[in-house]
Amino acid sequence: MEIYCTRPRCSRPQNHFVDLDDNATLRTAQQKYCSACGMPLILAGRYLPIKLLGRGGFGAAFLSRDRYTPGMRQCVVKQFLPAGNLSSTQLKLAQDLFEREAVVLEEIGSQHDQIPNLFAFFPIIVPGLKANEQEQFFYLVQEYIDGDNLEEELARKGKFSESEVLFLLHSILPVLQFVHDKGIIHRDIKPSNIMRHRNGKLFLLDFGAVKQVTNSPSGSSNSSTGIYSLGFAPPEQMSGGKVFPSTDLYALAVTAVLLLTGQKDVTELFDAYSNQLQWQNKVSVSSHLAQILDKMLQSAPNQRFQSAQDVLQAIDSTQSIPDTSLNYNQPQVISQPSPAPLPKPSAPRSTSVSQFSTLELLAGSAFSGFEGALICIAFFSLFKLPSITLVASAVVLGILIFVQTKRWIEKWDLVIIPAITLLIIFFIPLLRGEQSIQNIVILSIAASLITVALTSLFRLIYRILSLLL
């Protein structure tokens, strides 16, 4: 059996023990030690780390087995391991955040089936790597969710559809409502903290940055400590101000937008002029969902939905969402008409038409060139007349380009359609005339490369003219 050493600086953390391959021996075996650094491997006498799942700013996570359960239950062992050179104050804050996750999971993990359960929380003191030195490590053991987080899923399959994002909202909003009703603000909602189990259920993870809100008269108890993920935190959290349930709703909306657009970095969507995310010109979604997300993304907390339940009701409603971006709960003042001000530059208008990335544009042009050449060869073999071949090919190619702009065909379709066309020409000699399949493929590839070159040239000219004008 492989056991993974959890000491951060271990030179060879993987250890293999043949005697532990037998479960009966595994349950009663004495402590095992790392062959490279001497670190105890069986944590708290029962948890056996078998694989490193990942490292983050505050620690590392290991897939582990609990040898004191009948089925050798899998679990996640999280080790407190702050990165960088922290001051004593920063180190204390980081440790408090780690311990806070254990406290919150103990309180709410067993009460909701979409929040991992806490199994254990303990420190270990071990001999250090230097003589007469001791090291202390803190561990948290929680339920293992067998699946991928949404960040991994986005990287694997690409952007999410509207129905997939609606499923996300319907799944996570009830969890947030439950958490908020407990007086807890998560403060770190993002794709990597939402895990999809193999059975499809979504789980909310990582409660290390939570803030427990109390009814302190001064209101200072619910101020932010500056722990947040850049791009997902709203202005009040980034400035260190108070946090609210709508703080989490903002981060959930950013998560939804990131999944819809397929962007790797959410800051690329931020428009400094309007101080908001500009995302609707990159996706095609219903106006109803767009209104809901835009309301969740308002800069001012009181302009957003005030609870997760409010968002759920808005999703299930067919009514449009009122624009509250100019309503700051201030008394209305009736003033005399004043001269019309000079026009200001306006923010880009959002549209529902999807824009193509450079890679998508070049892939589409390669497809058009290859498929266009196949169509021309087939029509010329049938009609033997250049004029009819040109007109018929132009019509078919125009249709293909149109359906590309509508995204009715994309990704693997761009490979499958030419492959099918080539097979049809191969099995129907009438469509290839006197040309061999090898010559047809060479001509089609040449046409594809020429189309890509022309597209790149025109795109370059367009960009130069845009900068000059």
C-alpha positions in Angstrom: 0.0 0.0 0.0 1.2 3.5 -0.8 1.2 6.1 2.0 2.0 9.7 1.2 4.1 11.7 3.7 2.5 15.0 4.7 5.7 16.8 5.7 5.9 19.8 3.3 9.7 19.6 2.6 9.9 15.8 2.3 12.2 14.8 -0.6 10.5 11.5 -1.3 7.0 11.5 0.1 5.7 8.3 -1.4 6.2 5.2 0.7 5.2 1.6 -0.1 4.4 -1.0 2.6 3.7 -4.5 1.3 2.3 -5.7 4.7 -0.4 -3.1 4.5 -1.9 -4.5 1.4 -3.9 -6.9 3.6 -6.9 -5.1 5.3 -6.7 -7.2 8.4 -3.1 -6.2 8.9 -3.8 -2.6 8.0 -6.3 -2.2 10.8 -3.9 -3.3 13.5 -0.6 -2.2 12.2 1.7 0.0 14.3 2.7 3.4 13.3 4.7 3.7 10.0 7.3 6.3 9.3 8.5 8.0 6.1 11.7 6.4 4.8 13.0 9.8 3.7 12.3 12.2 6.6 10.9 10.0 9.5 7.5 11.7 9.6 4.7 9.6 11.1 2.5 8.5 8.3 -0.7 7.2 10.0 -2.2 10.5 11.2 -3.9 10.3 14.7 -3.4 6.6 14.5 -6.1 6.1 11.9 -5.9 8.3 8.8 -3.6 7.1 5.9 -2.9 9.7 3.2 -2.6 7.9 -0.1 -2.5 10.8 -2.7 -1.9 14.5 -2.8 -5.0 16.3 -4.1 -3.5 19.8 -4.3 -1.8 22.6 -2.5 -3.2 26.1 -1.9 -2.4 29.3 -0.1 -3.3 27.9 3.4 -2.5 24.2 3.1 -2.5 20.9 1.3 -5.2 18.3 0.8 -4.7 14.6 0.7 -7.0 11.8 -0.3 -6.9 9.4 2.6 -8.5 6.3 4.1 -9.8 5.9 7.6 -8.7 2.4 8.8 -11.1 2.5 11.8 -14.3 2.3 9.6 -15.7 -0.9 8.3 -15.2 0.0 4.6 -11.9 1.8 5.0 -13.9 5.0 4.2 -12.2 7.5 1.9 -11.9 11.1 3.3 -9.9 14.3 2.7 -7.2 15.3 5.1 -6.4 19.0 4.9 -3.1 20.2 6.4 -2.6 23.7 7.6 0.3 25.0 5.6 0.4 28.7 4.9 2.4 29.8 1.9 5.0 32.5 1.9 6.9 34.4 4.7 4.1 35.4 7.0 4.4 37.7 10.0 3.2 36.4 13.4 0.0 38.3 13.0 -0.7 37.0 9.5 0.2 33.4 10.7 -2.2 33.7 13.5 -5.0 35.0 11.2 -4.3 32.1 8.8 -4.5 29.5 11.6 -7.7 31.1 12.8 -9.2 30.7 9.3 -8.2 27.1 9.2 -9.7 26.4 12.6 -12.8 28.4 11.7 -13.4 25.9 8.8 -13.5 23.1 11.3 -15.9 25.0 13.6 -18.3 25.8 10.7 -18.2 22.3 9.3 -18.9 20.8 12.7 -21.9 23.1 13.1 -23.5 22.8 9.6 -21.9 19.9 7.7 -24.1 17.3 9.3 -27.2 19.5 8.8 -27.0 19.9 5.0 -26.3 17.1 2.4 -24.5 19.5 0.1 -21.8 20.6 2.6 -19.1 18.1 3.6 -19.1 16.6 7.0 -16.3 17.2 9.5 -14.7 13.9 10.8 -11.8 15.2 12.9 -9.6 18.1 13.8 -6.2 17.6 15.5 -2.6 18.8 15.8 0.5 16.7 15.6 3.9 17.5 17.1 6.8 15.6 15.5 10.6 15.8 15.5 11.9 18.4 13.0 14.4 17.8 10.2 17.1 19.6 12.3 18.4 18.3 15.6 16.6 19.3 18.7 13.8 20.8 16.7 10.1 20.1 16.8 7.4 20.9 14.2 3.7 21.2 14.8 1.1 20.6 12.1 -2.7 21.0 12.1 -5.0 18.7 10.3 -8.7 18.7 9.4 -10.5 15.6 8.2 -13.7 16.0 6.2 -16.0 14.0 3.9 -14.5 13.2 0.4 -16.6 14.3 -2.5 -15.8 12.0 -5.5 -15.9 14.3 -8.5 -14.5 17.4 -10.1 -14.8 21.0 -9.1 -16.4 23.4 -11.6 -13.0 25.0 -12.4 -11.7 21.6 -13.5 -14.9 20.9 -15.4 -14.7 24.2 -17.2 -11.1 23.5 -18.3 -12.2 20.0 -19.5 -15.4 20.7 -21.4 -15.5 24.4 -22.1 -18.2 27.0 -21.4 -21.5 26.0 -19.8 -24.9 26.3 -21.4 -27.7 28.4 -19.9 -29.5 25.3 -18.6 -26.3 24.1 -16.9 -25.9 27.5 -15.2 -29.6 27.5 -14.1 -29.0 24.0 -12.6 -26.0 25.5 -10.7 -28.1 28.4 -9.3 -31.0 26.1 -8.4 -28.5 23.8 -6.6 -26.3 26.3 -4.7 -28.8 29.1 -3.8 -30.7 26.8 -1.3 -27.3 26.0 0.3 -26.5 29.7 0.6 -29.9 30.4 2.1 -29.3 27.7 4.7 -25.8 29.1 5.5 -27.0 32.7 5.6 -29.9 31.7 7.9 -27.2 30.4 10.3 -25.6 33.9 10.3 -22.6 32.7 8.2 -21.2 34.5 5.1 -19.1 32.1 3.0 -17.0 35.0 1.3 -15.2 32.8 -1.2 -17.7 31.5 -3.7 -15.9 30.5 -7.0 -15.8 27.6 -9.4 -13.0 25.8 -7.6 -15.1 25.8 -4.4 -18.1 24.1 -6.0 -17.7 20.3 -6.5 -19.8 18.1 -8.7 -20.1 14.6 -7.4 -20.1 11.7 -9.8 -23.9 11.4 -9.3 -24.4 15.0 -10.4 -25.0 16.6 -7.1 -23.2 19.9 -6.4 -21.4 20.6 -3.1 -20.2 23.9 -1.6 -16.7 23.6 -0.2 -14.0 25.5 1.6 -15.5 27.3 4.6 -12.1 28.6 5.7 -12.9 32.2 4.8 -16.3 32.3 6.4 -17.5 35.2 8.4 -20.0 34.6 11.3 -22.2 37.7 11.5 -23.4 38.7 15.0 -25.9 41.4 16.1 -23.2 43.6 17.5 -24.6 47.2 18.0 -21.4 48.7 16.6 -21.6 46.6 13.5 -17.9 46.1 13.4 -18.1 42.4 13.9 -19.1 41.7 10.4 -16.4 43.6 8.7 -14.2 41.8 6.2 -10.7 40.6 7.1 -9.4 41.1 3.6 -9.6 37.4 2.7 -11.0 37.1 -0.8 -10.4 35.8 -4.4 -9.6 38.5 -6.8 -12.4 39.1 -9.4 -15.1 37.2 -7.3 -15.2 39.6 -4.4 -17.5 42.7 -4.6 -16.3 46.2 -3.7 -17.4 46.1 -0.1 -15.3 43.0 0.6 -12.2 44.2 -1.3 -12.3 47.4 0.7 -12.4 45.6 4.0 -15.9 46.8 4.8 -19.0 44.9 6.0 -20.1 41.7 4.2 -23.6 40.7 3.6 -25.6 37.8 2.2 -25.6 39.7 -1.1 -21.7 39.5 -1.0 -22.0 35.8 -1.6 -24.7 36.4 -4.3 -22.3 38.7 -6.1 -19.6 36.0 -6.1 -22.1 33.3 -7.3 -23.1 35.6 -10.2 -19.5 36.1 -11.2 -19.1 32.3 -11.1 -22.1 31.9 -13.4 -20.7 34.5 -15.8 -17.3 32.9 -15.8 -18.8 29.5 -16.7 -21.1 31.0 -19.3 -18.3 32.9 -21.1 -15.6 30.2 -20.6 -13.1 32.8 -19.6 -10.1 31.6 -17.5 -9.6 35.0 -15.9 -12.7 36.9 -14.8 -10.8 40.2 -14.6 -10.7 40.2 -18.4 -14.4 40.8 -18.3 -14.2 43.9 -16.0 -14.8 47.3 -17.6 -13.2 50.1 -15.6 -15.4 52.8 -17.2 -18.7 51.3 -16.0 -17.1 49.6 -13.0 -19.0 46.4 -13.9 -18.5 43.1 -15.7 -19.2 43.4 -19.4 -20.2 39.8 -20.3 -23.4 39.7 -22.3 -21.7 40.4 -25.6 -19.8 37.1 -25.2 -22.7 34.8 -24.6 -26.2 34.1 -25.8 -28.6 33.8 -22.9 -32.2 34.7 -22.2 -32.9 38.3 -21.2 -34.5 37.0 -18.0 -31.3 35.3 -16.8 -29.2 38.2 -17.9 -31.3 40.6 -15.9 -31.0 38.4 -12.8 -27.3 38.1 -13.1 -26.8 41.8 -13.7 -28.9 42.6 -10.6 -26.7 40.2 -8.5 -23.6 42.0 -9.9 -24.5 45.5 -8.8 -21.6 47.3 -7.2 -23.7 48.5 -4.2 -24.9 45.7 -1.9 -28.4 47.3 -1.4 -29.0 47.2 -5.2 -28.6 43.4 -5.4 -31.0 40.7 -4.3 -31.0 40.6 -0.5 -31.3 36.9 -0.1 -30.7 33.7 -2.0 -34.4 33.0 -1.8 -35.2 36.3 -3.6 -32.9 35.1 -6.5 -34.7 31.7 -6.6 -38.1 33.4 -6.8 -36.9 35.7 -9.5 -35.6 32.7 -11.6 -38.9 31.0 -11.3 -40.8 34.2 -12.1 -41.6 35.3 -15.7 -41.6 39.0 -14.7 -38.7 41.3 -15.7 -36.3 42.5 -13.1 -36.6 46.2 -12.3 -33.5 48.3 -12.8 -32.4 49.6 -9.4 -29.0 50.8 -10.4 -29.9 54.5 -9.7 -32.0 53.8 -6.6 -30.0 54.4 -3.5 -32.9 54.5 -1.0 -32.5 58.3 -0.8 -35.4 60.8 -0.7 -36.4 62.0 -4.2 -35.7 65.7 -4.8 -37.7 67.5 -7.5 -35.4 70.0 -9.1 -35.8 72.6 -11.8 -34.9 71.6 -15.4 -31.3 72.3 -16.1 -29.5 72.7 -19.4 -28.7 69.4 -21.0 -25.2 68.3 -20.2 -22.7 67.5 -22.8 -22.9 63.8 -23.9 -20.6 61.4 -22.1 -19.0 58.4 -23.7 -21.3 55.4 -23.1 -20.4 52.0 -22.1 -20.5 49.3 -24.8 -24.0 48.1 -25.5 -24.6 44.5 -24.5 -25.9 42.2 -27.2 -26.9 38.6 -27.3 -24.7 37.8 -30.3 -21.7 35.6 -29.4 -18.3 36.8 -30.5 -15.6 34.5 -31.8 -12.2 34.2 -30.4 -9.2 34.3 -32.7 -8.8 30.5 -32.4 -12.5 29.9 -33.2 -12.2 32.3 -36.2 -9.2 30.5 -37.7 -10.7 27.1 -37.1 -13.9 28.2 -38.8 -12.0 29.6 -41.8 -10.0 26.3 -42.1 -13.2 24.4 -42.1 -14.8 26.7 -44.7 -11.7 26.3 -47.0 -11.5 22.5 -46.7 -15.2 21.9 -47.0 -15.5 24.5 -49.8 -12.9 22.7 -51.9 -14.7 19.3 -51.4 -18.0 20.9 -52.5 -16.4 22.5 -55.6 -14.8 19.2 -56.6 -18.1 17.3 -56.2 -20.2 19.8 -58.1 -17.7 20.2 -60.9 -17.6 16.4 -61.3 -21.4 16.3 -61.6 -22.1 19.4 -63.8 -18.8 19.8 -65.7 -19.7 23.5 -66.0 -17.6 26.1 -64.0 -20.4 28.6 -63.8 -22.9 26.2 -62.3 -20.2 24.8 -60.0 -19.3 28.3 -58.8 -22.9 29.4 -58.0 -23.9 26.1 -56.3 -20.7 26.0 -54.3 -21.1 29.6 -53.2 -24.7 28.9 -52.0 -23.7 25.9 -50.0 -20.7 27.5 -48.5 -22.7 30.6 -47.7 -25.1 28.5 -45.7 -22.2 26.8 -43.8 -20.7 30.2 -42.9 -24.1 31.4 -41.7 -24.7 28.4 -39.4 -21.2 29.0 -38.0 -22.0 32.6 -37.1 -25.1 31.2 -35.3 -23.0 28.6 -33.5 -25.3 25.9 -34.8 -22.1 24.0 -35.8 -18.8 24.4 -33.8 -16.0 22.5 -32.1 -16.1 18.8 -33.2 -18.7 19.6 -35.9 -15.9 21.3 -37.8 -14.0 18.0 -38.1 -17.0 15.6 -38.4 -18.7 17.4 -41.4 -15.6 17.5 -43.7 -14.9 13.8 -42.7 -18.4 12.8 -43.7 -18.2 14.8 -47.0 -14.8 13.1 -47.8 -16.3 9.7 -47.2 -19.2 10.4 -49.5 -16.9 11.4 -52.2 -14.7 8.4 -51.6 -17.7 5.9 -51.9 -19.4 7.7 -54.8 -16.9 7.8 -57.7 -19.2 10.1 -59.7 -18.4 12.9 -57.2 -14.7 12.8 -57.6 -14.4 12.5 -61.4 -10.9 11.8 -62.5 -9.3 13.0 -59.3 -7.8 10.5 -56.8 -8.7 10.8 -53.1 -5.1 11.7 -52.4 -5.2 14.7 -54.8 -8.6 15.7 -53.4 -7.2 15.8 -49.9 -4.2 17.7 -50.9 -6.3 20.3 -52.8 -8.7 20.6 -49.8 -5.8 21.1 -47.4 -4.3 23.8 -49.7 -7.6 25.6 -49.9 -7.9 25.4 -46.1 -4.4 26.9 -45.6 -5.1 29.7 -48.1 -8.4 30.5 -46.4 -6.7 30.7 -43.0 -3.9 33.0 -44.4 -6.5 35.3 -46.0 -8.5 35.5 -42.9 -5.4 36.3 -40.8 -4.4 39.0 -43.3 -7.8 40.6 -43.3 -8.0 40.5 -39.5 -4.6 42.1 -39.3 -5.6 44.9 -41.7 -8.8 45.4 -39.8 -7.0 45.8 -36.5 -4.5 48.2 -37.9 -7.3 50.4 -39.4 -9.2 50.3 -36.1 -6.1 51.6 -34.3 -5.5 54.3 -36.9 -9.1 55.5 -37.1 
